[in-house]
Amino acid sequence: MSGSWESLMPLRNRDFRLLWLANGLWWQAMWTEQVVFGWVALELTNSAWWVALLGFYRSVPLLLIGPFSAAITDRFDRRSLILGAQVCSTAGYGLLALLMWQGHLAYWHLALVALANGAGWAVDWPTRRAIVPDLVGKGRVVEAMMLENIIQGLTRIVGPLAAGSLMTIIGIQGGLTALTCLAGLGVLLVAAMRTRSRAPVAPGGLRTSWTQLRAGLSYVRRQPRIFGVVLITAIMNAWTFPFMGLLPVFARDVLGQGPMGLGMLGAASGFGALLGLIGVNLARRRCSNEWLYGGGSALACLGVVGFACSSTFYLSLGAMVVSGIGQAGFSIMQSTITLVEATDEMRSRAMGAVVLAIGAAPLGQLQSGAMATVWGAPLASGALAAAAMLATLTTLCLLPGFVRPRPQH
């Protein structure tokens, strides 16, 4: 069978097809949410600090729930967890849309829904990843993650563009209404899944959860490839990705753009992610997963540095494309390395450690917002991304056992 058909093999599984489509709607809603929420927050507060703080509300549950995510995800069947989180997101978006239509939307409403969605995401994201090997088998995880990133990349283009277009044509109400509809369709797709995938071993109580957390972190520390993923994940979320929370500030105050320009900047990152997906697919037979992961992360940082240095809209679009190319390597290989290297019993705990590393994001959001208030968004974002690139390359080159000498076949 040709390589292209091999890459499509996971789609032969009915439940994976439904999950894949549901994940597409989930990602579409997430990119749309970032554009709409960020623009509304900027219009309501006219402050880079409050815009960045919205990202803090969205990400702080990862820091609080991340240590216990494995205990939660291992206790229930994975489909039910995904469905529950999707229902909560739909309800939150619907409430915001209703408040906007009635003219009563305030910043604290956005913050509350962002906080609730972040709590759901802390459980939802590792569950969506952990269920994949149960549906397609460990031997198809790379192909499944490639397919996941295809649809993720498409939504990173369509989501911001749709959000910017809707806000330009029919206002903020259009973006919030679209969010509600997207999330609702995702609920229907997840509800149609038949799998009852669960962890091999059910977790115990709180004391057991703490014991399992320590055991999981100890396990990750002994697995250099998973440990490297966790380190770079923390670095990227603390110093590189917070610039996305300031994107409305860049669009309006640095580049002189409106909602449509903001949507185009987000879409440029998605276009780069699709190009990066092609590059990863071509390079993974020549380079190890770890080199693709670390190299992609460093390239994403370089793109952010270029974006921060730009004061021209089209040059900024190009820098966003470069950053998106790098983010593709980071995104694909983050889950792939973790799921392939972890045993079945430790899979959820390993993903929980990754979620805990993503929990560095709220600290990064606070740091980014404070620095942007004093230095301005460009200098703050560029300095943090440069530090992240240096730390990523140091981890890639100096962490013993992280990089395998040649790709596995």
C-alpha positions, 0 to 999 in steps of 0.5 A: 500500500502506498504511503498516502493510503497508509496515512488514511488508515485510521479513518477506517475506524468509525469512532475515530472518524467521528472523533476526528470530525468532532475534533475539527469542530472543537479546534474551529471553536477554539481558534474562533474563540481566541479571535472573538474573545480577544477582540471583545476584551480589547474593545471593552478594556482598551488594555493589553493587560486585561487582554492577556489576563483573559488568556490567564483565565483560560489557561490557569485551570491547566495548572490547577487540574493538570496534576489530577487530570490522570485521576479524573480521566482514568476514572470515567470512560473517555467518550463521556468525559469528552462529551461532558466537556463539549456540552459545557463549552456549548452552554458557555458560548450560548450564554455569551451570545445571549448576553451580547444580543441583549446588550449586557455582555461585560468583561467578567462574563468573558473571564468566567466562560474562559475559566470554565472552558479552561477547566474543561480543556484540562480534562478534555484535551488529554482524554481526546489524545489518550483515546486515540491508541484505543481506537486505531492501535499504537502502530497507527498513532503517528498517522492518526496525529497527522490526520488530526493536525490536517484538520487542526491546520485547516481550522486554524485558517478557517476559524480566525478568518470566519471570526474576523469576517463575522465580526466585520459583517454582523458584529460580535454577535455573529462570532459568538453565535457561530461559536455556539453552533460549532460546539453544538455540532461537536456534541452531536458527533461525540454522542454518536461514538460507540466506544467505551474506552477506559484506562486499564486500571481504575484510580483510587481516592485522593491519597491514591491520586497523590501517589499516582501523581508522584509515580507518574512524574517519577515515571516521566523523569525516567523516560528521557523522551517524554521528559524532554517533551514535558520540558519543551512544552513548559518552555513554549507555553511559558514564553512563546505561545502567550503572544497569541493572547496579545494578537488583538493588540498587535493587530489594532495598535501596532499594525492598524488593523480591524477584526478582519486583519486580526483574523488574517493574522490567525489564519496565516499561522494556520496556513503555516501549520498546513505547510509544516504538516507536509514538511513533517510528513516528508521529513519523519522518514529521515529525522527522528521524532525528537529532532522534528519536535525540538526543531519545530519548536525552535522555528516557531520561536524564530517566527514569533521573534520576526513577528514582534520585530515587524511593523508591516502587515504583510511582513507580519503575515509572513512571520506568522506563517513561519511560526505556524510551520514550526508549531506543526512539528511541535504539535504533531510530535508532542502527542506522538512521542508521549503516546508511543513512548508511554506504556498503556498503564502510564499513558494517561499519567504521561499525558497528564504530565504534558497537561501540567507542563501546559499549565505554565501558560498562565504564568506566561500570560501574566508575565507577557501582559505585565511586560507588554504594559511596561515595554509594549507588546512587540518587545515583550513578545520578542524577548520571551520568544528569543529566550524560549528558542535558546532554552529549547535548543539547549534541551534538544542538544544537552538532555541525555537520551532525548534524541534517538540516533536515527528514526524508527521504522 
